[in-house]
Amino acid sequence: MINRILRFGLIFILLLLLQVLLFNNVQFSGYVNPYVYIMFILLLPFEIPAWLLLIISFFTGLIIDLFSGTPGMHTSATVLAGFVRPFILRIISPRDGYESGADPSMLIYGFKWFLIYTSIIVIIHHTALFYLEVFRFADFFRTLLRVLLSSLFSITFIVLLEYIRKGK
């Protein structure tokens, strides 16, 4: 139990540092902003209670907001991602269900499952984040392009980090 808490604490700190020190400074012509901190919400255990998932999502988004100067935007998008996560996991669950004590991992459930899972959550998160940032429909298609391009880059980095994390 303590080992798991320490492991997730280390993952949390590393992802926040990566986001704040590296990925917040990556911006390609205003269209691509990779957000890999959402990977922490993706990697939390299947058995985590919904209330705890929402609290963790809230504080993860709040910390990113504090470092990014975006009051409430990352918090609300991350809470939304944490809220829909159990529904997405239920929809894409394997035929035999999830293994007891297992974490969402590419190593256990395969590349295709992890890519679908990551893509859905990241697109939901990025859609909420970028449309909250713009907060009008005048730039609907420009914002949609930002969502798609940023999601593509975020998903790519998350999958690469998952390969590094599992040592494959």
Secondary structure as UniProt FT lines:
FT   HELIX           2..17
FT   HELIX           18..22
FT   HELIX           23..25
FT   TURN            29..31
FT   TURN            37..38
FT   HELIX           39..43
FT   TURN            46..47
FT   HELIX           50..68
FT   TURN            71..72
FT   HELIX           73..91
FT   TURN            95..96
FT   TURN            100..101
FT   HELIX           106..109
FT   HELIX           111..134
FT   TURN            138..139
FT   HELIX           140..166
//
